[in-house]
Amino acid sequence: MSTFDLTREYVEKLETAIEQKDEKLLKAEMEELYPADIAGILLELDGEQGHYLLTLVDIETGAEILAHIEPDTRKSFIKERFTVEEIAKYVDLLDSDDAADLLNEQSIEVREKVIAMLDDREQARFIIDLMYYPKDIAGGLMQKELVKVNSSWTVSECVEEIRRQAEDVEKVFAIYVVDDEQKLQGIVSLKQIVLARKNTRIENILDDDIVFVETTAKAEEVADLMQKYDLEAIPVVNTLGRLLGRITIDDVVDFITDKAEEDIQVMAGITGEAEEDDSVWQLAKARLPWLVVGVAGSLLAATVIKGFEAEFQKVAALAAFIPIMGSTGGNVGIQTSSLIVQSLAEKTGIVTSLWQRLFKIILVALVNGLVIGALAGAYIYVIGEPALFLVVCFSLLAVVVLASFMGTVTPLLLNRLGINPAIASGPFITTANDIIGIGTYLLIAHLLLRI
């Protein structure tokens, strides 16, 4: 199959075919597409059209399509159009983690009915286990499907068990080895299984130097470990060390993508999840809170300026440099906070103390402040306002240092309080530093000019 580009013309073609109930054309079109592509098409159709199209593909493909639809969209799509029997058919074929996510989106009544109707009772037990965990910890990311063998078995016994278990496991990255109490002992690669003699015991060829996580580990920690050690899958154990499941790289990539999208929206001043195709009210509601904060900050800055009316009446040129103070403070604050947020997200290398960070940030700010102040001072002489030279130079230096301090401390404090530090890279830090910049400038002007 080649890559697929969804166009408005293609959607209209499908809508016409759906309206005419042209099953032959629709089936032929769907056979040429990946499940992820079909999931994208469903988002462009209304609920009834999407449901009809889904019924035309085989049940296995339908399950994969549902797994690729965003949770919020899938929740309303299933609630409006699917019977409990239909949901059960798809859940039976999903990986346990995807099935648990789908059912967690439904009402308690629907969940219980679906689980009761599942033909695969082992799948039902897996799903019940996984529904217990929040989605932002390792237990919520893991799937129960994996291949495990006992450390006392021979390679020959192991091969037979792999054949039996692999029927239910789509991707076999490694064979997990447990003891009689189901405690994780290590892993064995398929290469080792193939090369070993059939009577060799697994305990003699297993690799016990493995990376694993407990069910309560945060999703961010799991992502960091898999990235650091270049893992395709990571085993998950309980507090007693018993193997419960595994987390595969595709689930971690999904989490990282969702987290990155959330941080970008927070940094842009958008609350909640917002998509381009949301309603006008949903988009307005997502953007309005931080716009209100921005307006409140601007009004506060205006109040600060009003407090120095007498100074402006005597030196009108002071007003010309207000914009540069606000914008410089905002830009410096965003630059600094973005670096701090990035360091908090990566968590690589040796962790430096707050004082070490502040000392380095202040040194950088002093260099930047001196250069910016000198450039602004040169401009002041060119335009013929030498009386403001020291005011602007010292103000810019102070603004850069204070904004750097705010940009460092704010995300660290938010992170310590358990609040997303990305907030510090958005309108919050910009508005705060606008006020600080303008206030600092006018205060220094008042002191230096002795007005």
C-alpha positions as CSV (number, residue, x, y, z in Angstrom):
1,M,0.0,0.0,0.0
2,S,1.1,3.5,-0.7
3,T,0.8,6.5,1.6
4,F,-2.7,8.0,1.7
5,D,-3.6,11.7,1.6
6,L,-7.1,12.5,2.8
7,T,-8.8,15.2,0.6
8,R,-12.2,16.8,0.7
9,E,-13.0,15.4,-2.7
10,Y,-12.3,11.9,-1.5
11,V,-14.6,12.3,1.5
12,E,-17.3,13.6,-0.8
13,K,-16.9,10.6,-3.0
14,L,-17.3,8.3,-0.1
15,E,-20.3,10.2,1.2
16,T,-22.0,9.8,-2.1
17,A,-21.2,6.1,-2.2
18,I,-22.6,5.7,1.4
19,E,-25.8,7.6,0.5
20,Q,-26.2,5.3,-2.5
21,K,-25.3,2.2,-0.4
22,D,-22.6,1.3,-3.0
23,E,-21.0,-1.5,-0.9
24,K,-18.9,-2.8,-3.7
25,L,-17.1,0.6,-4.2
26,L,-16.8,1.2,-0.5
27,K,-15.3,-2.2,0.2
28,A,-12.8,-1.8,-2.7
29,E,-11.7,1.6,-1.4
30,M,-11.3,0.4,2.2
31,E,-9.2,-2.6,1.1
32,E,-6.6,-0.2,-0.2
33,L,-6.2,1.6,3.1
34,Y,-4.6,1.0,6.4
35,P,-6.8,1.0,9.5
36,A,-5.2,4.3,10.7
37,D,-6.2,5.9,7.4
38,I,-9.8,4.7,7.7
39,A,-9.9,6.0,11.3
40,G,-9.0,9.5,9.8
41,I,-11.9,9.2,7.3
42,L,-14.4,8.3,10.0
43,L,-13.6,11.6,11.7
44,E,-14.8,13.5,8.6
45,L,-18.1,11.6,8.3
46,D,-21.1,12.0,10.6
47,G,-21.8,9.2,13.1
48,E,-24.3,7.3,11.0
49,Q,-22.1,7.3,7.9
50,G,-19.0,6.3,9.9
51,H,-20.9,3.4,11.6
52,Y,-22.1,2.2,8.2
53,L,-18.6,2.3,6.7
54,L,-17.2,0.4,9.7
55,T,-19.7,-2.4,9.2
56,L,-18.4,-3.0,5.7
57,V,-14.9,-4.0,6.8
58,D,-14.0,-7.3,8.5
59,I,-14.3,-7.4,12.2
60,E,-10.5,-7.6,12.8
61,T,-9.8,-4.5,10.7
62,G,-12.7,-2.7,12.5
63,A,-11.1,-3.4,15.8
64,E,-7.8,-1.9,14.6
65,I,-9.7,1.2,13.3
66,L,-11.4,1.8,16.7
67,A,-8.0,1.5,18.4
68,H,-6.7,4.4,16.2
69,I,-9.5,6.8,16.9
70,E,-8.9,9.5,19.6
71,P,-10.6,8.6,22.9
72,D,-13.0,11.6,23.1
73,T,-14.2,11.1,19.5
74,R,-14.4,7.4,20.0
75,K,-16.4,7.7,23.2
76,S,-19.2,9.8,21.5
77,F,-19.0,7.7,18.3
78,I,-19.6,4.4,20.1
79,K,-22.2,5.8,22.6
80,E,-24.4,7.1,19.8
81,R,-24.3,4.3,17.3
82,F,-23.1,1.0,18.8
83,T,-25.0,-1.8,20.5
84,V,-23.5,-3.6,23.4
85,E,-23.2,-6.7,21.2
86,E,-21.2,-4.8,18.6
87,I,-18.8,-3.3,21.2
88,A,-18.2,-6.8,22.6
89,K,-17.3,-8.2,19.2
90,Y,-14.6,-5.5,18.7
91,V,-13.3,-5.6,22.3
92,D,-12.8,-9.4,22.0
93,L,-10.2,-8.7,19.2
94,L,-8.4,-5.7,20.7
95,D,-5.2,-5.9,22.7
96,S,-6.0,-5.8,26.4
97,D,-4.7,-2.3,26.9
98,D,-6.7,-0.9,24.0
99,A,-9.8,-2.8,25.1
100,A,-9.5,-1.4,28.7
101,D,-9.1,2.1,27.4
102,L,-12.2,1.7,25.2
103,L,-14.3,0.3,28.0
104,N,-13.2,3.0,30.4
105,E,-14.7,5.5,28.1
106,Q,-18.1,3.9,28.5
107,S,-20.7,3.9,31.3
108,I,-20.4,1.4,34.1
109,E,-23.5,-0.4,32.8
110,V,-22.0,-0.8,29.3
111,R,-18.7,-2.0,30.7
112,E,-20.3,-4.7,32.8
113,K,-22.5,-6.0,30.0
114,V,-19.6,-6.1,27.5
115,I,-17.3,-7.9,29.8
116,A,-20.0,-10.5,30.6
117,M,-20.5,-11.1,26.8
118,L,-16.8,-11.6,25.9
119,D,-16.1,-15.1,24.5
120,D,-12.5,-15.0,25.5
121,R,-12.7,-15.2,29.3
122,E,-8.9,-14.7,29.7
123,Q,-9.2,-11.5,27.7
124,A,-12.1,-10.5,30.1
125,R,-9.8,-11.0,33.1
126,F,-7.0,-9.1,31.5
127,I,-9.3,-6.1,30.8
128,I,-10.7,-6.1,34.4
129,D,-7.2,-6.0,35.7
130,L,-6.1,-3.1,33.5
131,M,-9.2,-1.0,34.1
132,Y,-8.1,-0.6,37.7
133,Y,-5.1,1.5,36.8
134,P,-5.0,5.2,35.9
135,K,-3.8,5.9,32.3
136,D,-0.8,8.0,33.5
137,I,1.1,5.2,35.2
138,A,2.8,2.1,34.0
139,G,-0.2,-0.1,34.9
140,G,-2.4,2.0,32.7
141,L,0.0,1.7,29.8
142,M,0.8,-2.0,29.9
143,Q,-0.9,-4.8,28.0
144,K,-1.3,-8.3,29.5
145,E,-0.4,-10.2,26.2
146,L,3.2,-11.4,26.3
147,V,5.2,-14.7,26.1
148,K,6.6,-16.0,29.3
149,V,8.3,-19.3,30.3
150,N,9.5,-20.9,33.5
151,S,13.2,-20.7,34.3
152,S,13.3,-24.5,35.0
153,W,12.1,-25.5,31.5
154,T,14.2,-26.7,28.7
155,V,14.6,-24.9,25.4
156,S,12.4,-27.6,23.8
157,E,9.6,-27.0,26.3
158,C,10.1,-23.3,25.8
159,V,9.6,-23.5,22.1
160,E,6.3,-25.4,22.5
161,E,5.1,-22.7,25.0
162,I,6.1,-19.9,22.6
163,R,4.1,-21.5,19.9
164,R,1.0,-21.7,22.1
165,Q,1.2,-18.2,23.6
166,A,2.4,-16.4,20.4
167,E,-1.0,-17.0,18.8
168,D,-2.4,-14.2,21.1
169,V,0.6,-11.9,21.0
170,E,1.0,-9.7,17.9
171,K,4.6,-8.7,18.5
172,V,7.1,-10.9,20.3
173,F,10.1,-8.7,21.2
174,A,11.5,-11.1,23.9
175,I,10.6,-14.1,26.0
176,Y,10.1,-13.2,29.7
177,V,11.4,-15.8,32.2
178,V,9.6,-16.3,35.6
179,D,10.0,-18.7,38.5
180,D,7.3,-20.8,40.1
181,E,5.9,-17.8,41.9
182,Q,5.7,-15.8,38.7
183,K,8.5,-13.5,39.8
184,L,10.5,-12.0,36.9
185,Q,13.9,-13.6,36.5
186,G,15.1,-12.2,33.2
187,I,14.6,-12.4,29.5
188,V,15.6,-14.7,26.7
189,S,15.9,-13.5,23.1
190,L,14.5,-15.5,20.2
191,K,18.1,-15.7,18.8
192,Q,19.2,-17.4,22.0
193,I,16.3,-19.9,21.8
194,V,17.2,-20.7,18.2
195,L,20.9,-21.2,18.8
196,A,20.7,-23.2,22.1
197,R,20.5,-27.0,22.3
198,K,17.0,-28.3,22.9
199,N,17.8,-29.8,26.3
200,T,19.5,-26.6,27.6
201,R,17.6,-25.2,30.6
202,I,16.3,-21.6,30.2
203,E,17.9,-20.6,33.5
204,N,21.3,-21.2,31.9
205,I,20.8,-18.8,29.0
206,L,18.6,-16.1,30.4
207,D,19.8,-12.5,30.7
208,D,19.0,-11.4,34.3
209,D,20.3,-7.8,33.7
210,I,17.0,-6.3,32.7
211,V,15.2,-3.0,32.9
212,F,11.7,-3.2,34.4
213,V,9.1,-0.9,36.0
214,E,6.5,-1.4,38.7
215,T,2.8,-0.8,38.0
216,T,2.9,2.5,40.0
217,A,5.7,4.1,38.0
218,K,4.7,7.3,36.3
219,A,4.2,7.2,32.5
220,E,7.0,9.9,32.1
221,E,9.4,7.6,33.9
222,V,8.5,4.7,31.6
223,A,9.1,6.9,28.6
224,D,12.4,8.1,29.9
225,L,13.6,4.6,30.5
226,M,12.6,3.2,27.1
227,Q,14.2,6.2,25.4
228,K,17.4,6.0,27.5
229,Y,18.0,2.3,27.0
230,D,16.5,2.1,23.5
231,L,13.9,-0.5,24.4
232,E,11.1,-1.8,22.2
233,A,9.2,-3.2,25.2
234,I,9.6,-3.1,29.0
235,P,8.2,-5.6,31.5
236,V,5.9,-4.5,34.3
237,V,5.9,-6.1,37.8
238,N,4.0,-5.6,41.0
239,T,5.6,-4.7,44.3
240,L,6.4,-8.4,44.9
241,G,8.3,-8.6,41.6
242,R,5.7,-10.7,39.9
243,L,5.4,-10.2,36.1
244,L,2.0,-8.6,35.2
245,G,2.5,-7.4,31.7
246,R,4.6,-5.3,29.3
247,I,4.6,-1.9,27.8
248,T,5.5,-1.7,24.1
249,I,7.1,1.3,22.3
250,D,3.9,2.2,20.3
251,D,2.0,2.8,23.6
252,V,4.8,5.0,24.9
253,V,4.9,7.0,21.6
254,D,1.2,7.6,21.9
255,F,1.7,8.9,25.4
256,I,4.6,11.1,24.5
257,T,2.6,12.6,21.6
258,D,-0.4,13.3,23.7
259,K,1.8,14.9,26.4
260,A,3.6,17.0,23.9
261,E,0.3,18.2,22.4
262,E,-0.9,19.1,25.9
263,D,2.2,21.1,26.7
264,I,2.1,23.0,23.4
265,Q,-1.5,24.0,24.1
266,V,-0.7,25.0,27.7
267,M,2.3,27.1,26.4
268,A,0.0,28.8,23.9
269,G,-2.6,29.6,26.6
270,I,-5.2,27.0,25.7
271,T,-6.9,25.1,28.5
272,G,-8.1,21.6,28.0
273,E,-7.9,19.7,24.7
274,A,-8.8,21.7,21.6
275,E,-8.9,20.6,18.0
276,E,-9.3,22.7,14.9
277,D,-12.6,21.0,14.0
278,D,-14.2,21.7,17.5
279,S,-17.2,23.9,17.7
280,V,-16.9,27.7,18.0
281,W,-18.0,27.5,21.7
282,Q,-15.4,24.8,22.5
283,L,-12.6,26.7,20.9
284,A,-13.6,30.0,22.6
285,K,-13.9,28.3,26.0
286,A,-10.4,26.7,25.6
287,R,-8.8,30.1,24.8
288,L,-10.8,32.5,26.9
289,P,-9.3,31.9,30.4
290,W,-5.7,32.9,29.6
291,L,-7.0,35.8,27.4
292,V,-8.8,37.1,30.5
293,V,-5.5,36.7,32.5
294,G,-3.7,38.6,29.8
295,V,-6.2,41.4,29.9
296,A,-6.1,41.5,33.7
297,G,-2.3,41.8,33.5
298,S,-2.5,44.6,30.9
299,L,-4.9,46.5,33.1
300,L,-2.5,46.0,36.0
301,A,0.3,47.3,33.9
302,A,-1.8,50.3,32.9
303,T,-2.4,51.0,36.6
304,V,1.3,51.0,37.2
305,I,1.8,53.4,34.4
306,K,-0.9,55.7,35.7
307,G,0.9,55.9,39.0
308,F,3.7,57.7,37.3
309,E,1.6,60.3,35.5
310,A,3.7,63.2,37.0
311,E,6.9,61.8,35.5
312,F,5.4,61.5,32.0
313,Q,4.2,65.1,32.2
314,K,7.8,66.3,32.8
315,V,9.7,63.8,30.6
316,A,7.3,62.7,27.8
317,A,10.0,60.6,26.1
318,L,9.7,58.1,28.9
319,A,6.6,56.7,27.2
320,A,8.5,55.8,24.1
321,F,10.5,53.1,25.8
322,I,7.6,51.3,27.6
323,P,7.1,48.8,24.8
324,I,10.7,47.7,24.8
325,M,10.7,47.0,28.5
326,G,7.6,44.9,28.4
327,S,8.5,42.9,25.3
328,T,12.1,42.3,26.5
329,G,10.9,41.0,29.9
330,G,8.4,38.7,28.2
331,N,10.9,37.4,25.7
332,V,13.6,36.7,28.3
333,G,11.1,35.1,30.6
334,I,9.9,32.7,27.9
335,Q,13.5,31.8,26.8
336,T,14.6,31.0,30.3
337,S,11.4,29.1,31.3
338,S,11.5,27.1,28.1
339,L,15.0,25.8,28.9
340,I,14.0,25.0,32.5
341,V,10.8,23.1,31.3
342,Q,12.9,21.2,28.7
343,S,15.4,20.2,31.4
344,L,12.6,19.0,33.7
345,A,11.1,16.9,30.9
346,E,14.4,15.3,29.8
347,K,15.8,14.6,33.3
348,T,19.2,13.6,31.8
349,G,22.7,14.2,33.3
350,I,23.5,15.4,36.7
351,V,20.8,17.3,38.5
352,T,22.0,20.8,39.5
353,S,20.8,22.6,42.6
354,L,18.5,25.6,42.5
355,W,21.4,27.9,43.5
356,Q,23.7,26.6,40.8
357,R,21.0,27.1,38.2
358,L,20.2,30.6,39.5
359,F,23.9,31.6,39.5
360,K,24.4,30.5,35.9
361,I,21.1,32.1,34.8
362,I,22.1,35.4,36.4
363,L,25.5,35.5,34.8
364,V,23.9,34.9,31.4
365,A,21.3,37.6,32.1
366,L,24.1,40.1,33.0
367,V,25.8,39.5,29.7
368,N,22.6,39.8,27.7
369,G,21.5,42.8,29.8
370,L,24.7,44.7,29.2
371,V,24.7,44.1,25.5
372,I,21.0,45.1,25.1
373,G,21.5,48.1,27.3
374,A,24.5,49.3,25.3
375,L,22.5,49.0,22.0
376,A,19.5,50.8,23.5
377,G,21.9,53.5,24.9
378,A,23.5,54.1,21.5
379,Y,20.0,54.6,20.0
380,I,19.1,57.1,22.7
381,Y,22.1,59.3,21.8
382,V,21.2,59.0,18.1
383,I,17.6,60.3,18.7
384,G,18.9,63.1,21.0
385,E,17.7,62.0,24.5
386,P,20.9,61.7,26.5
387,A,19.1,62.3,29.8
388,L,17.5,58.9,29.5
389,F,20.7,57.0,28.7
390,L,21.3,55.7,32.2
391,V,17.6,55.1,32.9
392,V,17.2,52.8,29.8
393,C,20.5,51.0,30.2
394,F,20.0,50.2,33.9
395,S,16.3,49.4,33.3
396,L,17.0,46.9,30.6
397,L,19.8,45.3,32.7
398,A,17.4,45.0,35.6
399,V,14.5,43.7,33.5
400,V,16.6,41.0,31.9
401,V,17.9,39.8,35.3
402,L,14.5,39.8,37.0
403,A,12.8,38.1,34.0
404,S,15.5,35.4,34.0
405,F,15.0,34.9,37.7
406,M,11.2,34.6,37.2
407,G,11.7,32.3,34.2
408,T,13.9,30.0,36.4
409,V,12.0,29.9,39.6
410,T,8.4,29.8,38.3
411,P,8.6,26.4,36.4
412,L,10.6,24.8,39.2
413,L,8.0,25.9,41.8
414,L,5.1,24.8,39.6
415,N,6.8,21.4,39.1
416,R,7.3,21.1,42.9
417,L,3.6,21.8,43.5
418,G,2.6,19.1,40.9
419,I,1.4,21.6,38.3
420,N,2.4,21.4,34.7
421,P,5.5,23.6,34.4
422,A,4.7,24.3,30.8
423,I,2.3,26.9,32.0
424,A,5.4,29.0,32.9
425,S,6.3,29.2,29.2
426,G,3.0,30.6,28.1
427,P,0.9,33.8,28.8
428,F,1.5,33.5,32.5
429,I,5.2,34.3,32.4
430,T,4.7,36.8,29.5
431,T,2.1,38.8,31.4
432,A,4.0,38.7,34.7
433,N,7.2,39.9,33.1
434,D,5.4,42.7,31.2
435,I,4.3,44.1,34.5
436,I,7.7,43.6,36.1
437,G,9.5,45.2,33.2
438,I,7.3,48.3,33.0
439,G,7.3,48.7,36.8
440,T,11.0,48.4,37.1
441,Y,11.6,50.9,34.2
442,L,9.4,53.6,35.7
443,L,10.8,53.1,39.3
444,I,14.4,53.4,38.0
445,A,13.4,56.5,36.0
446,H,11.9,58.0,39.1
447,L,15.0,57.4,41.2
448,L,17.6,58.4,38.6
449,L,16.0,61.4,37.2
450,R,15.0,62.7,40.7
451,I,11.8,64.1,39.3
